[in-house]
Structure formats: structure tokens, C-alpha cells
Amino acid sequence: MDSQHLESDIDGECAPPNGTVVIPGCGEDEPVMPLWRRTRVAVGSPWSQWEMRIGWVCPDDLLPQLTQSDFRQLTIKPTVTHRQPGEGGTVLVNKGIIGWVDPEERTFRTSLLGFDIDVVTWPVEYTWDFGDGQALTTTSPGGPYPNRDVEHVYEDVGTFTVTLTTVWEGRYRVDEDPDHEWRTIDGTALTTTTLDPFEVTELRSHLVG
């Protein structure tokens, strides 16, 4: 250290010496210089040796990373779910029901480690549990008839409940990032939607007259 801004007794030699600290390649960004520290117990005490706390890093490395754990702490509103026949409609045994969702993005404004960030998330996979031991996993959000991407036939009468589990992916952007770059979240989040129970019935023909 050779600085006019530091007292002479805080000056000293930095270790490790030149050549042992690797300077990373940061693409178009300039690497950030190392952060050094030396301490003393009290005023007048001798200073400790210089200690490198953070080596050469790229600017992106100083920004917080939104992990899967952080992602799953966000309160993601589940997808809006529909079925045909709709509520009040008769579901017949050996006849298909059709399901679909509204695959809309969700946006968040939050903070992480003191940094303000934007988060955008969207559904990528759907698992329909039809309540009779059968399930369907698909990347299609489905749609009303005549779309049959999500269709299921009940083979027995009874009361059933459909449960939908949705897998979400996302990206985030840190306010302090000078490049304003969107970064992919490493991991997914899950939401669950439970539809109202319904009866599956069987129609029987009757002779009249």
C-alpha cells in the first residue's frame, strides 16, 4: 500500500504477492479489484497483516442470486382452472371431462439481501390428479372443447375432486445491475389448485308409456 490518504503505520505489504491472485475474465465488464483489510485491537496497537477479504471478481458476482429457496418463498397466485362440464353440469361415467388453465405470468417486486429486484414467473408444466387414481402431466394449458389436450374419462360413479399442480419457472433483474440484465432462476416453484368436488353419475334409459 502506498497511499497519501492512509497513516504511515497502516501502510504495509499486501500478501499474497503479485502473481498468485487470478484476475477473472468478465467479458465486456471490467473486473472489480480485491478488497483488503487489516485491523488493530485498539488505537495505538500494532496493525495486523493485510488480509484479502474478496479477490478479483466480476461485477455480476457481487449481485445477489435468487435461489430456488428464495423463489419458493414468493406467494405465487395459482393458475385459474376450468373444467367442462362446468360447475352444476352433469359429469357422466365413461364420458370425458375437459380441463384447462389461464397460463398468465405473475410479476413481483421484492428485495433480497438489501437489493431491490423484479421477478417474473410463468407456468411451464401441469399435473392433473383426477381423484380416481389417474393423473396426467402435460406442458399444454389445454382449452375448452373442441380442445382435448386435457381430457379424462371416469369409469366409475362416485364423488371426485380434481387437483392441479403447476410448475413455475422465472427470471429476475437486480436494480443495482448496471446492465439491467434478466437472469434465469435456477429452479422451479410449485402451486396447487383444488377444484370443487363433483358427482360422476350414470344415466339409465327408461321406457315411457
Z-matrix of the N, CA and C atoms (Angstrom, degrees):
N
C 1 1.465
C 2 1.516 1 108.71
N 3 1.320 2 115.30 1 135.34
C 4 1.461 3 120.40 2 177.40
C 5 1.523 4 106.86 3 -143.96
N 6 1.326 5 116.49 4 84.81
C 7 1.449 6 120.43 5 -172.13
C 8 1.509 7 110.33 6 -129.87
N 9 1.342 8 115.68 7 135.98
C 10 1.459 9 120.58 8 176.93
C 11 1.527 10 111.86 9 -73.72
N 12 1.349 11 115.40 10 -11.04
C 13 1.457 12 119.39 11 -177.04
C 14 1.530 13 112.05 12 -93.60
N 15 1.331 14 118.70 13 -5.20
C 16 1.448 15 121.66 14 -178.10
C 17 1.516 16 110.56 15 -113.03
N 18 1.337 17 115.83 16 147.60
C 19 1.457 18 119.65 17 175.40
C 20 1.524 19 109.67 18 -63.80
N 21 1.308 20 115.53 19 152.84
C 22 1.463 21 119.29 20 -175.74
C 23 1.516 22 111.84 21 -61.56
N 24 1.361 23 117.20 22 -33.91
C 25 1.464 24 117.69 23 -176.05
C 26 1.526 25 112.34 24 -80.48
N 27 1.334 26 118.14 25 -7.34
C 28 1.457 27 118.63 26 173.43
C 29 1.520 28 110.59 27 -93.20
N 30 1.347 29 115.65 28 -11.30
C 31 1.456 30 119.43 29 174.86
C 32 1.521 31 109.14 30 -65.36
N 33 1.291 32 116.43 31 167.11
C 34 1.451 33 118.95 32 177.54
C 35 1.498 34 111.29 33 160.26
N 36 1.304 35 115.49 34 179.24
C 37 1.446 36 121.58 35 -176.67
C 38 1.523 37 110.25 36 -87.87
N 39 1.344 38 116.61 37 137.08
C 40 1.458 39 121.59 38 179.16
C 41 1.512 40 109.63 39 -93.40
N 42 1.312 41 115.47 40 133.50
C 43 1.453 42 120.43 41 175.90
C 44 1.522 43 107.24 42 -121.39
N 45 1.317 44 120.94 43 146.97
C 46 1.451 45 127.21 44 3.09
C 47 1.524 46 112.65 45 -70.15
N 48 1.346 47 117.65 46 157.04
C 49 1.455 48 121.44 47 -177.54
C 50 1.523 49 110.85 48 -70.38
N 51 1.333 50 114.58 49 170.12
C 52 1.452 51 120.90 50 178.98
C 53 1.522 52 110.94 51 -54.13
N 54 1.325 53 115.48 52 140.06
C 55 1.458 54 119.68 53 177.07
C 56 1.508 55 113.33 54 103.42
N 57 1.348 56 118.25 55 -15.64
C 58 1.460 57 119.44 56 -178.55
C 59 1.523 58 112.15 57 -102.81
N 60 1.331 59 117.77 58 -5.24
C 61 1.454 60 121.93 59 179.26
C 62 1.522 61 108.42 60 -106.11
N 63 1.316 62 115.96 61 119.43
C 64 1.454 63 120.53 62 -177.53
C 65 1.521 64 110.24 63 -81.63
N 66 1.326 65 117.20 64 128.75
C 67 1.464 66 122.11 65 176.08
C 68 1.522 67 107.91 66 -92.33
N 69 1.329 68 117.67 67 118.62
C 70 1.464 69 119.31 68 -174.78
C 71 1.522 70 112.38 69 -75.51
N 72 1.311 71 114.95 70 157.81
C 73 1.458 72 120.40 71 171.56
C 74 1.516 73 108.95 72 -87.56
N 75 1.306 74 117.96 73 124.97
C 76 1.468 75 122.23 74 -174.74
C 77 1.521 76 111.90 75 -116.78
N 78 1.321 77 117.17 76 24.31
C 79 1.459 78 119.03 77 -179.62
C 80 1.510 79 111.06 78 66.58
N 81 1.316 80 115.96 79 -124.77
C 82 1.456 81 120.68 80 -179.51
C 83 1.529 82 112.44 81 -83.99
N 84 1.324 83 117.25 82 -8.39
C 85 1.468 84 120.92 83 -178.39
C 86 1.533 85 110.45 84 -89.29
N 87 1.323 86 114.67 85 150.25
C 88 1.455 87 120.64 86 175.03
C 89 1.522 88 109.48 87 -85.24
N 90 1.343 89 118.84 88 131.74
C 91 1.468 90 119.81 89 178.07
C 92 1.523 91 111.35 90 -64.63
N 93 1.327 92 115.19 91 150.37
C 94 1.463 93 121.68 92 179.76
C 95 1.518 94 108.58 93 -90.17
N 96 1.344 95 115.67 94 134.38
C 97 1.463 96 120.63 95 -177.00
C 98 1.525 97 111.56 96 -65.04
N 99 1.331 98 117.53 97 155.64
C 100 1.475 99 121.11 98 179.95
C 101 1.528 100 112.47 99 -62.52
N 102 1.326 101 114.37 100 156.94
C 103 1.461 102 121.51 101 175.80
C 104 1.520 103 107.77 102 -108.43
N 105 1.357 104 115.76 103 122.64
C 106 1.456 105 121.83 104 -178.86
C 107 1.521 106 109.97 105 -111.08
N 108 1.348 107 116.23 106 156.55
C 109 1.447 108 120.93 107 179.41
C 110 1.519 109 110.13 108 -148.53
N 111 1.341 110 114.75 109 141.57
C 112 1.465 111 119.64 110 166.78
C 113 1.515 112 107.78 111 -138.83
N 114 1.308 113 117.40 112 147.88
C 115 1.460 114 122.11 113 -172.22
C 116 1.523 115 110.49 114 -128.57
N 117 1.323 116 113.93 115 168.25
C 118 1.462 117 120.20 116 171.17
C 119 1.516 118 108.17 117 -146.63
N 120 1.307 119 116.14 118 152.20
C 121 1.461 120 121.75 119 -173.74
C 122 1.519 121 111.56 120 -68.48
N 123 1.314 122 117.16 121 -41.23
C 124 1.465 123 121.76 122 -177.76
C 125 1.519 124 108.39 123 -152.81
N 126 1.334 125 114.51 124 164.73
C 127 1.460 126 119.08 125 177.06
C 128 1.529 127 108.79 126 -59.83
N 129 1.300 128 116.08 127 130.22
C 130 1.458 129 120.67 128 -177.44
C 131 1.506 130 113.74 129 94.85
N 132 1.348 131 117.06 130 -16.81
C 133 1.464 132 119.84 131 177.21
C 134 1.527 133 109.55 132 -74.74
N 135 1.313 134 117.57 133 156.02
C 136 1.472 135 119.74 134 177.54
C 137 1.521 136 110.77 135 -67.90
N 138 1.313 137 115.47 136 147.68
C 139 1.459 138 121.30 137 178.23
C 140 1.528 139 109.93 138 -77.68
N 141 1.329 140 114.87 139 147.69
C 142 1.463 141 119.89 140 174.21
C 143 1.519 142 109.83 141 -74.01
N 144 1.319 143 116.13 142 172.82
C 145 1.456 144 119.94 143 173.74
C 146 1.524 145 109.71 144 -67.10
N 147 1.312 146 116.04 145 152.54
C 148 1.462 147 120.13 146 175.80
C 149 1.530 148 109.23 147 -64.87
N 150 1.331 149 115.33 148 136.20
C 151 1.459 150 121.93 149 -179.63
C 152 1.525 151 108.66 150 -125.96
N 153 1.329 152 115.70 151 127.48
C 154 1.466 153 119.30 152 178.53
C 155 1.529 154 108.75 153 -80.92
N 156 1.351 155 117.65 154 114.95
C 157 1.450 156 121.82 155 -179.54
C 158 1.532 157 111.60 156 -84.34
N 159 1.318 158 116.63 157 -41.21
C 160 1.466 159 122.11 158 179.00
C 161 1.518 160 107.41 159 -134.29
N 162 1.327 161 116.84 160 127.75
C 163 1.457 162 120.50 161 178.51
C 164 1.521 163 111.77 162 -79.91
N 165 1.314 164 115.56 163 -169.55
C 166 1.457 165 120.14 164 175.15
C 167 1.530 166 108.82 165 -58.95
N 168 1.321 167 116.99 166 131.78
C 169 1.463 168 121.36 167 178.89
C 170 1.524 169 109.23 168 -139.17
N 171 1.320 170 114.53 169 159.25
C 172 1.459 171 120.26 170 172.35
C 173 1.534 172 108.28 171 -82.45
N 174 1.333 173 117.85 172 150.61
C 175 1.470 174 119.74 173 -179.82
C 176 1.521 175 113.09 174 -54.46
N 177 1.349 176 116.77 175 -36.56
C 178 1.464 177 119.91 176 -179.39
C 179 1.522 178 112.04 177 -63.02
N 180 1.345 179 117.03 178 -28.84
C 181 1.457 180 120.77 179 -178.47
C 182 1.526 181 112.43 180 -69.88
N 183 1.332 182 116.96 181 -18.12
C 184 1.455 183 120.85 182 -179.15
C 185 1.527 184 111.86 183 -87.10
N 186 1.348 185 116.86 184 -8.31
C 187 1.462 186 120.78 185 179.22
C 188 1.527 187 109.97 186 -88.15
N 189 1.317 188 118.46 187 147.86
C 190 1.466 189 120.34 188 -179.51
C 191 1.519 190 110.86 189 -69.73
N 192 1.318 191 116.47 190 150.56
C 193 1.462 192 122.76 191 177.27
C 194 1.521 193 109.01 192 -106.33
N 195 1.330 194 116.09 193 126.80
C 196 1.461 195 120.66 194 176.53
C 197 1.522 196 108.08 195 -80.39
N 198 1.311 197 116.78 196 108.93
C 199 1.458 198 121.94 197 -176.41
C 200 1.533 199 110.64 198 -85.94
N 201 1.329 200 115.86 199 172.99
C 202 1.451 201 120.14 200 176.59
C 203 1.528 202 110.86 201 -61.25
N 204 1.332 203 116.50 202 -38.36
C 205 1.461 204 120.13 203 178.08
C 206 1.523 205 111.00 204 -61.49
N 207 1.329 206 117.15 205 -43.54
C 208 1.463 207 121.23 206 177.32
C 209 1.527 208 110.17 207 -63.53
N 210 1.336 209 115.64 208 -42.75
C 211 1.461 210 121.63 209 -178.94
C 212 1.523 211 110.60 210 -59.70
N 213 1.320 212 116.82 211 -42.59
C 214 1.462 213 120.91 212 -176.29
C 215 1.522 214 112.99 213 -75.78
N 216 1.331 215 117.92 214 -9.04
C 217 1.457 216 120.25 215 174.96
C 218 1.519 217 112.25 216 -83.12
N 219 1.348 218 116.99 217 -14.06
C 220 1.459 219 120.15 218 176.62
C 221 1.530 220 109.10 219 -70.69
N 222 1.304 221 116.54 220 144.23
C 223 1.457 222 120.89 221 178.39
C 224 1.529 223 108.37 222 -89.63
N 225 1.331 224 115.58 223 93.76
C 226 1.459 225 120.64 224 -178.49
C 227 1.525 226 108.61 225 -87.49
N 228 1.305 227 115.93 226 123.36
C 229 1.461 228 119.94 227 177.75
C 230 1.523 229 108.78 228 -69.17
N 231 1.344 230 118.11 229 125.66
C 232 1.472 231 120.09 230 -178.01
C 233 1.528 232 112.25 231 -59.77
N 234 1.326 233 115.24 232 159.30
C 235 1.452 234 120.98 233 177.63
C 236 1.530 235 110.52 234 -64.12
N 237 1.330 236 115.85 235 145.72
C 238 1.461 237 121.05 236 173.66
C 239 1.521 238 107.63 237 -74.71
N 240 1.329 239 116.75 238 125.79
C 241 1.461 240 122.47 239 -170.62
C 242 1.527 241 110.61 240 -116.18
N 243 1.340 242 115.56 241 141.29
C 244 1.465 243 121.64 242 -178.88
C 245 1.528 244 109.44 243 -130.82
N 246 1.346 245 114.48 244 160.46
C 247 1.463 246 119.35 245 171.54
C 248 1.523 247 109.56 246 -147.34
N 249 1.318 248 113.87 247 153.24
C 250 1.467 249 121.71 248 171.58
C 251 1.526 250 108.53 249 -123.67
N 252 1.344 251 120.27 250 132.35
C 253 1.466 252 125.28 251 -3.88
C 254 1.527 253 111.68 252 -61.14
N 255 1.328 254 115.79 253 148.69
C 256 1.448 255 121.27 254 -178.53
C 257 1.508 256 111.92 255 -78.67
N 258 1.340 257 115.26 256 -173.93
C 259 1.464 258 120.43 257 -178.97
C 260 1.528 259 109.51 258 -58.43
N 261 1.306 260 116.40 259 129.32
C 262 1.456 261 121.10 260 -177.46
C 263 1.511 262 113.32 261 92.53
N 264 1.357 263 116.42 262 -15.79
C 265 1.458 264 120.17 263 178.29
C 266 1.520 265 110.78 264 -80.06
N 267 1.306 266 116.33 265 152.61
C 268 1.458 267 121.08 266 -178.87
C 269 1.525 268 110.38 267 -83.00
N 270 1.334 269 116.34 268 125.97
C 271 1.464 270 121.76 269 174.93
C 272 1.520 271 107.03 270 -99.66
N 273 1.329 272 116.28 271 121.64
C 274 1.455 273 121.06 272 -174.53
C 275 1.520 274 111.12 273 -102.59
N 276 1.328 275 115.70 274 143.17
C 277 1.447 276 120.59 275 175.21
C 278 1.521 277 108.99 276 -63.41
N 279 1.322 278 115.55 277 143.04
C 280 1.464 279 123.72 278 -178.94
C 281 1.525 280 113.36 279 65.21
N 282 1.341 281 117.20 280 15.92
C 283 1.449 282 122.69 281 172.93
C 284 1.525 283 108.42 282 -122.29
N 285 1.317 284 116.71 283 142.29
C 286 1.455 285 119.80 284 -173.56
C 287 1.526 286 113.89 285 -77.54
N 288 1.342 287 115.96 286 146.76
C 289 1.458 288 121.35 287 164.90
C 290 1.522 289 107.32 288 -105.59
N 291 1.297 290 117.02 289 151.75
C 292 1.463 291 123.30 290 -178.20
C 293 1.523 292 108.64 291 -119.22
N 294 1.323 293 116.39 292 134.95
C 295 1.457 294 121.60 293 178.41
C 296 1.517 295 111.53 294 -122.34
N 297 1.310 296 115.74 295 155.25
C 298 1.464 297 120.45 296 174.18
C 299 1.529 298 109.68 297 -162.00
N 300 1.322 299 115.33 298 165.09
C 301 1.467 300 121.48 299 -178.74
C 302 1.525 301 109.41 300 -131.19
N 303 1.331 302 115.11 301 165.64
C 304 1.461 303 121.79 302 171.68
C 305 1.532 304 107.68 303 -96.94
N 306 1.341 305 118.33 304 104.03
C 307 1.481 306 120.44 305 -172.10
C 308 1.527 307 112.81 306 -82.53
N 309 1.321 308 116.41 307 64.03
C 310 1.458 309 120.56 308 -176.32
C 311 1.526 310 111.71 309 -90.02
N 312 1.338 311 116.04 310 147.71
C 313 1.460 312 121.49 311 174.85
C 314 1.533 313 110.16 312 -69.60
N 315 1.323 314 114.68 313 157.08
C 316 1.456 315 122.22 314 172.00
C 317 1.534 316 107.49 315 -121.34
N 318 1.320 317 117.33 316 138.28
C 319 1.465 318 121.29 317 179.31
C 320 1.527 319 109.41 318 -120.61
N 321 1.338 320 114.88 319 147.08
C 322 1.458 321 121.53 320 -178.45
C 323 1.520 322 109.62 321 -136.12
N 324 1.317 323 114.70 322 149.45
C 325 1.453 324 122.71 323 169.93
C 326 1.515 325 105.74 324 -121.01
N 327 1.345 326 116.97 325 114.85
C 328 1.462 327 119.70 326 -174.29
C 329 1.523 328 109.00 327 -144.55
N 330 1.324 329 116.57 328 -171.04
C 331 1.467 330 121.24 329 179.22
C 332 1.514 331 109.14 330 -138.28
N 333 1.324 332 115.41 331 155.07
C 334 1.461 333 121.96 332 -179.73
C 335 1.517 334 108.43 333 -147.16
N 336 1.329 335 115.71 334 118.91
C 337 1.470 336 122.30 335 179.16
C 338 1.524 337 111.60 336 54.14
N 339 1.335 338 115.53 337 36.77
C 340 1.458 339 120.07 338 178.57
C 341 1.516 340 114.74 339 86.02
N 342 1.322 341 118.02 340 -1.72
C 343 1.461 342 122.41 341 178.79
C 344 1.530 343 108.87 342 -101.64
N 345 1.320 344 117.37 343 135.19
C 346 1.464 345 121.57 344 175.56
C 347 1.523 346 109.26 345 -84.29
N 348 1.329 347 116.60 346 135.85
C 349 1.454 348 120.78 347 -176.23
C 350 1.527 349 111.12 348 -138.88
N 351 1.329 350 115.02 349 154.66
C 352 1.459 351 123.41 350 170.16
C 353 1.523 352 108.33 351 -104.78
N 354 1.325 353 116.23 352 140.89
C 355 1.468 354 121.84 353 178.28
C 356 1.519 355 108.42 354 -129.39
N 357 1.332 356 115.88 355 134.34
C 358 1.460 357 122.02 356 173.56
C 359 1.527 358 107.10 357 -123.86
N 360 1.336 359 117.03 358 132.64
C 361 1.462 360 121.01 359 179.99
C 362 1.523 361 109.72 360 -134.55
N 363 1.334 362 116.00 361 151.58
C 364 1.462 363 121.38 362 -177.28
C 365 1.525 364 109.21 363 -147.30
N 366 1.357 365 117.71 364 151.75
C 367 1.469 366 120.78 365 -179.20
C 368 1.524 367 111.43 366 -76.91
N 369 1.338 368 115.76 367 140.86
C 370 1.468 369 120.19 368 -178.80
C 371 1.521 370 113.33 369 -126.42
N 372 1.330 371 117.57 370 -16.86
C 373 1.463 372 120.04 371 -178.07
C 374 1.527 373 109.27 372 -154.18
N 375 1.345 374 114.18 373 145.37
C 376 1.455 375 120.25 374 -176.44
C 377 1.530 376 109.10 375 -131.77
N 378 1.332 377 116.16 376 133.44
C 379 1.461 378 121.44 377 173.79
C 380 1.522 379 108.30 378 -119.38
N 381 1.326 380 114.60 379 115.45
C 382 1.461 381 121.99 380 179.73
C 383 1.525 382 108.76 381 -97.15
N 384 1.319 383 116.55 382 118.40
C 385 1.462 384 122.70 383 173.13
C 386 1.526 385 106.34 384 -101.21
N 387 1.335 386 116.45 385 114.00
C 388 1.465 387 120.13 386 -171.77
C 389 1.530 388 113.42 387 -86.85
N 390 1.316 389 117.31 388 2.02
C 391 1.449 390 120.62 389 173.31
C 392 1.512 391 115.25 390 81.75
N 393 1.342 392 117.20 391 2.02
C 394 1.477 393 120.26 392 179.00
C 395 1.522 394 111.10 393 -118.97
N 396 1.343 395 115.44 394 20.34
C 397 1.459 396 119.93 395 -178.73
C 398 1.512 397 113.68 396 91.82
N 399 1.335 398 117.18 397 -2.24
C 400 1.456 399 121.80 398 179.99
C 401 1.529 400 109.79 399 -110.03
N 402 1.340 401 116.07 400 147.03
C 403 1.464 402 121.37 401 -179.82
C 404 1.521 403 109.36 402 -143.65
N 405 1.313 404 115.46 403 158.78
C 406 1.460 405 122.60 404 178.91
C 407 1.515 406 108.57 405 -137.34
N 408 1.342 407 116.91 406 127.48
C 409 1.466 408 122.07 407 174.96
C 410 1.520 409 108.48 408 -111.87
N 411 1.320 410 116.32 409 129.64
C 412 1.456 411 120.80 410 -176.06
C 413 1.522 412 110.36 411 -150.79
N 414 1.321 413 116.01 412 157.72
C 415 1.464 414 120.91 413 173.31
C 416 1.524 415 111.44 414 -95.09
N 417 1.328 416 116.80 415 -4.67
C 418 1.459 417 121.28 416 -179.95
C 419 1.517 418 110.48 417 -85.74
N 420 1.340 419 118.06 418 135.01
C 421 1.465 420 119.52 419 175.40
C 422 1.521 421 112.30 420 -74.68
N 423 1.359 422 116.59 421 -8.66
C 424 1.449 423 119.95 422 -178.86
C 425 1.514 424 111.77 423 74.40
N 426 1.323 425 115.90 424 -169.80
C 427 1.457 426 121.33 425 179.89
C 428 1.508 427 109.41 426 -177.29
N 429 1.338 428 117.15 427 166.18
C 430 1.458 429 120.07 428 179.46
C 431 1.527 430 110.84 429 -67.40
N 432 1.332 431 115.35 430 163.35
C 433 1.459 432 121.42 431 178.08
C 434 1.537 433 109.31 432 -50.84
N 435 1.341 434 118.74 433 134.30
C 436 1.474 435 128.29 434 18.15
C 437 1.539 436 115.24 435 -91.77
N 438 1.349 437 118.75 436 8.50
C 439 1.463 438 120.48 437 176.13
C 440 1.532 439 108.72 438 -66.97
N 441 1.329 440 115.93 439 130.45
C 442 1.463 441 120.55 440 -178.96
C 443 1.535 442 111.78 441 -124.64
N 444 1.345 443 117.04 442 26.32
C 445 1.472 444 119.50 443 178.88
C 446 1.520 445 111.41 444 -61.39
N 447 1.327 446 116.39 445 -35.94
C 448 1.467 447 120.97 446 178.00
C 449 1.522 448 107.09 447 -120.45
N 450 1.329 449 115.23 448 100.05
C 451 1.457 450 120.66 449 -178.58
C 452 1.525 451 108.95 450 -140.91
N 453 1.323 452 115.70 451 143.67
C 454 1.457 453 119.81 452 -179.88
C 455 1.518 454 109.63 453 -144.83
N 456 1.331 455 115.76 454 141.47
C 457 1.461 456 122.44 455 179.06
C 458 1.525 457 108.65 456 -112.44
N 459 1.329 458 116.92 457 126.15
C 460 1.462 459 121.73 458 176.19
C 461 1.525 460 108.73 459 -88.88
N 462 1.308 461 115.41 460 131.07
C 463 1.466 462 120.83 461 -177.79
C 464 1.513 463 112.99 462 -97.24
N 465 1.325 464 116.93 463 -7.67
C 466 1.465 465 121.11 464 -179.54
C 467 1.525 466 109.26 465 -133.81
N 468 1.307 467 114.95 466 152.45
C 469 1.468 468 119.72 467 174.45
C 470 1.529 469 108.58 468 -79.51
N 471 1.331 470 115.64 469 160.35
C 472 1.455 471 120.01 470 179.21
C 473 1.509 472 111.16 471 148.14
N 474 1.324 473 115.23 472 -173.61
C 475 1.463 474 121.95 473 177.06
C 476 1.526 475 108.79 474 -103.32
N 477 1.330 476 116.62 475 128.83
C 478 1.462 477 120.88 476 -175.23
C 479 1.528 478 109.90 477 -132.13
N 480 1.335 479 114.10 478 152.96
C 481 1.462 480 121.77 479 177.01
C 482 1.525 481 108.70 480 -128.24
N 483 1.313 482 117.10 481 127.96
C 484 1.463 483 122.39 482 178.68
C 485 1.525 484 109.09 483 -94.10
N 486 1.316 485 116.55 484 131.82
C 487 1.466 486 122.50 485 177.32
C 488 1.524 487 109.05 486 -121.40
N 489 1.315 488 116.30 487 132.12
C 490 1.466 489 121.93 488 -179.72
C 491 1.525 490 109.66 489 -114.53
N 492 1.338 491 116.08 490 125.23
C 493 1.461 492 121.88 491 173.08
C 494 1.522 493 108.32 492 -107.74
N 495 1.325 494 116.50 493 124.83
C 496 1.464 495 122.37 494 -176.58
C 497 1.523 496 109.99 495 -111.78
N 498 1.330 497 116.02 496 134.13
C 499 1.466 498 122.54 497 176.37
C 500 1.530 499 108.25 498 -98.87
N 501 1.334 500 115.40 499 131.22
C 502 1.466 501 121.48 500 -177.47
C 503 1.525 502 110.33 501 -116.17
N 504 1.320 503 116.28 502 138.95
C 505 1.461 504 122.53 503 168.27
C 506 1.529 505 108.11 504 -112.98
N 507 1.331 506 116.39 505 168.29
C 508 1.459 507 117.66 506 -177.50
C 509 1.512 508 113.67 507 -162.49
N 510 1.297 509 114.58 508 177.49
C 511 1.461 510 123.05 509 175.61
C 512 1.521 511 108.23 510 -144.00
N 513 1.327 512 116.29 511 162.35
C 514 1.457 513 120.25 512 -177.77
C 515 1.514 514 110.57 513 -143.44
N 516 1.323 515 115.32 514 159.72
C 517 1.465 516 121.69 515 179.51
C 518 1.521 517 108.44 516 -139.53
N 519 1.333 518 116.57 517 130.91
C 520 1.460 519 122.78 518 -178.31
C 521 1.522 520 109.44 519 -94.23
N 522 1.334 521 117.07 520 130.55
C 523 1.465 522 121.06 521 -178.17
C 524 1.524 523 111.86 522 -55.90
N 525 1.346 524 115.88 523 -39.61
C 526 1.466 525 119.72 524 -174.04
C 527 1.528 526 113.08 525 -77.45
N 528 1.316 527 117.91 526 -4.70
C 529 1.459 528 120.87 527 178.87
C 530 1.529 529 109.18 528 -72.11
N 531 1.334 530 118.63 529 115.96
C 532 1.467 531 119.64 530 -178.32
C 533 1.525 532 112.78 531 -64.14
N 534 1.335 533 117.21 532 -22.47
C 535 1.469 534 120.18 533 179.62
C 536 1.527 535 112.14 534 -87.44
N 537 1.330 536 117.74 535 -9.17
C 538 1.478 537 122.50 536 -177.74
C 539 1.534 538 110.47 537 50.77
N 540 1.302 539 115.96 538 43.73
C 541 1.466 540 121.83 539 -174.45
C 542 1.528 541 111.17 540 -86.28
N 543 1.337 542 115.53 541 135.43
C 544 1.458 543 121.21 542 172.35
C 545 1.520 544 108.77 543 -81.52
N 546 1.327 545 117.28 544 132.20
C 547 1.452 546 122.74 545 -177.29
C 548 1.530 547 109.52 546 -119.69
N 549 1.326 548 115.29 547 141.22
C 550 1.457 549 120.80 548 -178.86
C 551 1.530 550 110.16 549 -75.76
N 552 1.324 551 116.62 550 134.63
C 553 1.457 552 121.17 551 175.21
C 554 1.522 553 108.49 552 -77.63
N 555 1.324 554 115.86 553 127.26
C 556 1.464 555 121.33 554 -178.58
C 557 1.525 556 109.04 555 -84.00
N 558 1.321 557 116.25 556 91.15
C 559 1.457 558 120.79 557 -178.53
C 560 1.517 559 110.54 558 135.65
N 561 1.297 560 116.35 559 176.37
C 562 1.462 561 122.27 560 -177.16
C 563 1.521 562 110.60 561 -129.27
N 564 1.335 563 114.73 562 165.97
C 565 1.457 564 121.95 563 173.38
C 566 1.526 565 108.29 564 -122.69
N 567 1.325 566 116.31 565 162.05
C 568 1.463 567 121.13 566 -176.62
C 569 1.526 568 110.23 567 -128.90
N 570 1.338 569 115.72 568 144.11
C 571 1.456 570 121.01 569 168.93
C 572 1.527 571 108.39 570 -131.34
N 573 1.327 572 115.90 571 156.81
C 574 1.462 573 121.55 572 -179.58
C 575 1.523 574 109.85 573 -129.34
N 576 1.318 575 115.36 574 133.38
C 577 1.457 576 122.20 575 177.53
C 578 1.532 577 108.23 576 -121.87
N 579 1.318 578 117.06 577 130.66
C 580 1.459 579 121.59 578 177.83
C 581 1.522 580 109.39 579 -114.18
N 582 1.317 581 116.54 580 121.53
C 583 1.458 582 121.26 581 178.59
C 584 1.521 583 110.22 582 -80.00
N 585 1.315 584 116.01 583 162.29
C 586 1.457 585 120.23 584 178.10
C 587 1.534 586 109.75 585 -65.96
N 588 1.334 587 117.53 586 143.43
C 589 1.470 588 120.71 587 177.17
C 590 1.537 589 110.51 588 -60.85
N 591 1.315 590 115.99 589 152.52
C 592 1.463 591 120.70 590 178.45
C 593 1.526 592 109.14 591 -146.20
N 594 1.324 593 114.43 592 160.28
C 595 1.457 594 121.63 593 -179.38
C 596 1.531 595 109.97 594 -96.10
N 597 1.315 596 115.94 595 135.48
C 598 1.464 597 122.12 596 169.66
C 599 1.526 598 106.59 597 -103.34
N 600 1.315 599 116.29 598 120.31
C 601 1.467 600 120.94 599 -173.58
C 602 1.527 601 110.71 600 -121.08
N 603 1.302 602 114.26 601 169.60
C 604 1.459 603 121.03 602 178.68
C 605 1.527 604 108.22 603 -120.32
N 606 1.309 605 115.71 604 129.71
C 607 1.470 606 119.72 605 177.72
C 608 1.521 607 108.71 606 -92.21
N 609 1.307 608 115.19 607 135.00
C 610 1.464 609 120.99 608 177.39
C 611 1.528 610 108.63 609 -119.06
N 612 1.309 611 114.58 610 140.71
C 613 1.464 612 119.73 611 179.61
C 614 1.539 613 109.72 612 -83.61
N 615 1.312 614 115.66 613 146.09
C 616 1.455 615 121.49 614 179.21
C 617 1.522 616 108.94 615 -130.56
N 618 1.330 617 116.05 616 137.60
C 619 1.442 618 120.75 617 175.26
C 620 1.523 619 109.23 618 -78.12
N 621 1.286 620 116.39 619 133.81
C 622 1.462 621 121.48 620 -179.64
C 623 1.525 622 108.71 621 -116.71
N 624 1.322 623 117.45 622 131.87
C 625 1.456 624 122.03 623 176.44
C 626 1.526 625 113.22 624 89.66
